[in-house]
Amino acid sequence: MVVIPTASEMPEAAGQVYVRVFKKLKVTNVKVLNISSREESCLEDHLEVIKKAKGIMFTGGDQLRLTAIFGGTEIMRLIKYRYYKEGLVIAGTSAGAAAMSTQMIYQGPSDGFIKGAASFTAGLELLNDAAIDTHFIARGRIVRMVQMIATNPTFIGIGLEEDTGVVIKKGQELEVIGSGLVTIVDGRTSTYTNIYEIEEGAPVTMRDLRVHLLGKGDTYTLEIF
């Protein structure tokens, strides 16, 4: 198991937390790759670790650090190849989960639905046509998710609550794990948004969204094309 704590401001401490967690789960062969720059991501030793990995865990922190450091690098190309071609298991928590999808929300307030308030960019693109946001209900993040979806309703929003996650198989078959709820926000049925008509700072409206609240054991097909 390879732990990548790049998103964390305290990567060494974050890495050791997951070493202890995996040991409690009887996973004793755990390697921490503390990659803090794009240059480090290209080191042959790091590539060799990824080539041998059975699973990869991205820790929490700042998802923008993950995309800025890993995007377009040889190590990310290798991770994607093994994920898509060999079925490598990849997991993430908080920022590590938020960075998984095609579209990534990396900042924005939880108390307003104002054009320009939320910031998003391309994620690591391990989950196509989807966007993941974390601490979703606790921090009221549905409004910034909807603003992102308004810009392109292709994306399915997946909101993860505390102590809650999803297992995704075959790139689209989702099952909820944990004690809380997962919120699915589907904008493909929407009939109107004003996001392309209004100025920065004005409220965004969107009609006819579909929202699902899913608990432990519930399943959902993302219908990604």
C-alpha positions in Angstrom: 0.0 0.0 0.0 1.4 3.4 -1.0 0.4 6.5 1.0 0.8 9.8 -0.8 0.5 12.7 1.7 1.3 15.5 -0.8 -1.9 17.4 -0.1 -1.1 17.8 3.6 0.8 20.8 5.1 2.4 18.2 7.5 3.0 15.3 5.1 5.4 13.3 7.3 2.9 13.3 10.2 0.0 12.6 7.8 1.8 9.7 6.2 2.6 8.1 9.6 -1.0 8.3 10.6 -2.0 6.1 7.7 0.9 3.7 8.3 -0.6 3.1 11.7 -4.1 2.8 10.4 -3.1 0.2 7.8 -1.1 -1.8 10.3 -4.3 -2.0 12.4 -6.0 -3.4 9.3 -3.2 -6.0 9.1 -1.6 -4.3 6.0 2.0 -4.3 7.1 3.8 -3.5 3.8 3.1 0.3 3.6 5.2 2.8 1.8 4.9 6.6 2.2 5.8 8.7 -0.9 6.3 12.2 0.4 6.4 14.0 -2.9 6.5 17.8 -2.5 7.4 19.0 -6.0 6.9 18.2 -9.6 10.7 17.4 -9.9 10.4 14.8 -7.1 7.4 13.2 -8.8 9.7 12.1 -11.7 12.3 10.3 -9.6 12.8 6.7 -10.8 12.6 5.4 -7.2 9.1 6.8 -6.9 8.0 5.4 -10.2 9.2 2.0 -9.1 7.1 2.1 -6.0 4.0 2.9 -8.0 4.8 0.0 -10.4 4.7 -2.4 -7.5 1.8 -0.9 -5.6 -1.4 -2.9 -4.9 -3.2 0.2 -3.8 -2.7 4.0 -3.4 -4.1 6.3 -0.7 -4.2 10.1 -1.1 -4.5 11.9 2.2 -6.4 15.1 3.0 -5.1 18.6 2.9 -5.3 21.0 -0.1 -6.5 19.3 -3.3 -4.9 22.1 -5.4 -1.5 20.9 -4.2 -2.3 17.5 -5.6 -3.3 18.7 -9.0 -0.6 21.3 -9.3 2.2 18.9 -8.4 0.9 15.7 -10.1 -0.9 17.0 -13.1 0.8 16.0 -16.4 3.7 14.2 -14.7 5.1 10.8 -15.5 4.0 9.4 -12.1 0.4 10.5 -12.7 0.5 8.9 -16.2 1.7 5.7 -14.6 -1.0 5.8 -11.9 -3.7 6.4 -14.6 -2.4 3.6 -16.8 -2.4 1.1 -13.9 -5.9 2.3 -12.8 -7.5 2.1 -16.2 -5.6 -0.9 -17.6 -4.8 -3.0 -14.5 -7.6 -2.1 -12.0 -5.2 -0.6 -9.4 -7.2 0.4 -6.3 -7.0 4.1 -5.5 -8.5 5.8 -2.5 -8.6 9.2 -1.0 -10.0 11.2 1.9 -11.0 14.8 2.1 -8.8 16.6 -0.4 -7.6 13.2 -1.7 -11.1 12.3 -2.6 -12.0 15.7 -4.0 -9.1 15.5 -6.5 -10.2 12.2 -8.0 -12.8 13.5 -10.4 -12.7 15.2 -13.8 -13.9 18.5 -12.3 -12.5 19.6 -9.0 -13.8 22.3 -6.6 -10.9 23.7 -4.6 -12.4 26.7 -2.8 -15.5 28.7 -2.2 -17.9 29.7 0.6 -20.6 27.5 1.8 -23.2 30.2 2.5 -23.7 31.8 -0.9 -24.7 30.9 -4.5 -22.9 33.8 -6.1 -21.3 33.7 -9.6 -17.6 33.6 -9.2 -17.7 32.6 -5.5 -16.6 29.0 -6.1 -13.3 28.0 -7.8 -12.9 24.9 -9.8 -10.4 23.3 -12.1 -9.5 19.9 -13.7 -8.9 17.2 -11.1 -6.8 14.1 -11.5 -9.4 12.6 -13.8 -9.7 9.2 -12.3 -13.5 9.4 -12.2 -15.0 10.7 -15.4 -17.8 13.3 -15.8 -18.1 13.7 -12.0 -17.1 16.1 -9.3 -16.6 15.1 -5.6 -16.9 17.5 -2.7 -16.3 16.5 0.9 -17.6 17.5 4.4 -20.7 18.1 2.3 -23.7 18.4 4.6 -21.7 19.5 7.7 -20.3 22.6 5.8 -23.4 23.2 3.6 -21.5 22.8 0.3 -24.4 21.9 -2.0 -24.6 25.5 -3.2 -21.0 25.6 -4.5 -21.5 22.1 -6.1 -24.6 23.4 -7.9 -22.7 26.4 -9.2 -20.1 24.1 -10.7 -22.8 21.9 -12.3 -24.5 25.0 -13.7 -21.4 25.7 -15.8 -21.7 22.3 -17.4 -24.5 19.9 -16.4 -22.6 16.9 -17.8 -21.0 16.5 -14.4 -22.6 14.4 -11.6 -21.9 15.9 -8.2 -21.0 13.5 -5.4 -21.1 15.0 -1.9 -19.5 13.0 0.8 -20.4 13.5 4.5 -18.2 12.9 7.5 -17.3 9.2 8.2 -18.9 8.4 4.8 -17.5 7.3 1.5 -18.2 5.5 -1.7 -16.7 2.5 -3.4 -16.8 2.8 -7.2 -16.4 -0.2 -9.4 -16.0 -0.3 -13.2 -15.8 3.4 -13.2 -19.4 4.0 -12.5 -21.1 1.5 -10.1 -21.2 3.4 -6.7 -21.9 1.9 -3.3 -22.1 4.0 -0.1 -20.1 3.0 3.0 -19.9 4.6 6.4 -22.4 6.1 8.9 -23.6 9.2 7.0 -25.2 10.2 3.8 -23.9 10.7 0.2 -25.6 13.4 -1.8 -25.9 12.9 -5.6 -26.6 16.1 -7.6 -27.6 15.5 -11.2 -28.0 18.6 -13.4 -28.6 16.8 -16.7 -32.4 17.1 -16.2 -32.1 20.9 -15.5 -34.2 23.1 -17.7 -32.6 26.5 -17.1 -29.7 28.4 -15.5 -28.8 32.0 -15.7 -25.1 31.6 -15.1 -24.2 32.7 -18.6 -26.4 35.7 -18.5 -25.5 37.4 -15.2 -22.5 39.4 -14.1 -19.9 38.2 -11.5 -21.3 38.6 -8.0 -24.9 38.0 -8.9 -26.9 35.0 -7.6 -27.0 32.0 -9.8 -30.3 30.2 -10.4 -30.9 26.7 -11.7 -34.1 24.8 -12.2 -35.1 21.1 -12.1 -32.1 19.5 -10.6 -32.3 15.9 -9.3 -30.9 15.3 -5.8 -30.5 11.8 -4.2 -29.6 11.2 -0.6 -28.0 7.7 -0.2 -27.1 5.8 3.0 -24.9 2.8 3.8 -25.4 0.0 1.3 -27.3 2.1 -1.2 -26.1 1.9 -4.8 -26.1 4.3 -7.7 -25.0 4.0 -11.4 -23.3 7.2 -12.5 -24.2 6.5 -16.2 -21.0 8.0 -17.4 -20.6 8.1 -21.2 
